[in-house]
Amino acid sequence: MTWQGDPSSVRLNGADLYFEVTGPEGSDLPPLVFLHGGPGYNSYSFQDLFGERLEGRRVVYLDQRGSGRSGALEDSEQGAETLDLDTLVADVEALREHLGFESLVPLGHGFGALVALEYARRFPVRTARVVVVNPWVHFPGLALTLLAEAAARRGQPLDDPAATVRARTPEGEYPPVGAARIEAAFSLVNARDLLNALQFRDAPSRMRLEFIDAEGQLAGGGEVQQALVNQGLWEFEYPPFLQELRRPVFVIAGVHDRTSYPEQVEWLADLAGADVTVLDAGHYPWLDDEDAFAEALEEALTR
């Protein structure tokens, strides 16, 4: 029997969370929980573009707190000023309990990989394995990648503000290197153009995703991004925690996604012992080669 659950919005962990559950209700396989990126994006485009390939599994498509069709951050108990990784992970666990799943497989994309990995670290008994697609785990490093690309596009030498920031930061305080790098990058090239240049294999893939986004009418996410930035997103370095993971980790990376490959991916391979599959794709590999992504995902779920 196949269960096509009604879309739901439920108050969990102090926030209104939107999710859809699809797939065979009686399956013995732990369900996938798709954790989108952005931050502040949604699960709509992945479900629309790739959902049919997952009809044989139970899948939970979650719009994370403040994102997509979930309630606004300002309507949550925690408010809209700040948002942290702990809260996003707690939301996933609250959803698991609500749905009554014994365990799950977090499937994280981009920023969502961070949520997936931390869920697996914090709840190893509830995690069968973790799969991440084009992960982001080191944000000062990501900011430097963005700054280098912005400088190159402007025909300027890379001027990393890190040394200056460290010199000006009082002793005992954390130097906001990532924030300085991202501010410099976005002063050279606007954020959307910069990310498009780094993430997409070609223009048709980008245009296809933009069409799906327009169809879904779920553009936004600025509130979520700002709340995370207020909490120090661009200074966050997750690699030290990767060594604490006790569940199998699988990475699917697109060689054309320079926001993730190779630097971000290498952290997982080196510190978490992740199994890495590299595809001829960009940040959204199901756009560029659906069959290859489907094969890589199936292998990650069954190996």
Salt bridges, closest charged atoms under 4 A:
ASP16 OD2 - ARG11 NH1 3.23
GLU20 OE2 - ARG69 NH1 3.70
ASP63 OD2 - ARG69 NE 2.81
ASP86 OD1 - ARG122 NH2 2.65
ASP91 OD1 - ARG65 NH2 2.68
GLU93 OE2 - ARG96 NH2 2.81
GLU97 OE2 - ARG96 NH2 3.95
GLU102 OE1 - ARG126 NH1 3.41
GLU118 OE1 - ARG121 NE 2.76
GLU118 OE2 - ARG122 NH2 2.58
GLU149 OE2 - ARG153 NH1 3.69
GLU149 OE1 - ARG258 NH1 2.80
ASP160 OD2 - ARG181 NH2 2.90
ASP202 OD2 - ARG201 NE 3.52
GLU210 OE2 - ARG192 NH2 3.09
GLU210 OE2 - ARG206 NH1 3.12
GLU237 OE1 - HIS138 NE2 3.36
GLU244 OE1 - ARG121 NH1 2.49
ASP257 OD2 - HIS283 ND1 2.62
ASP275 OD2 - ARG303 NH1 2.09
ASP280 OD2 - ARG201 NH1 3.78
ASP280 OD1 - HIS256 NE2 2.56
ASP288 OD1 - ARG201 NE 3.85
GLU290 OE2 - ARG53 NH1 2.83
ASP291 OD1 - ARG53 NH1 2.88
GLU299 OE2 - ARG303 NH2 2.69
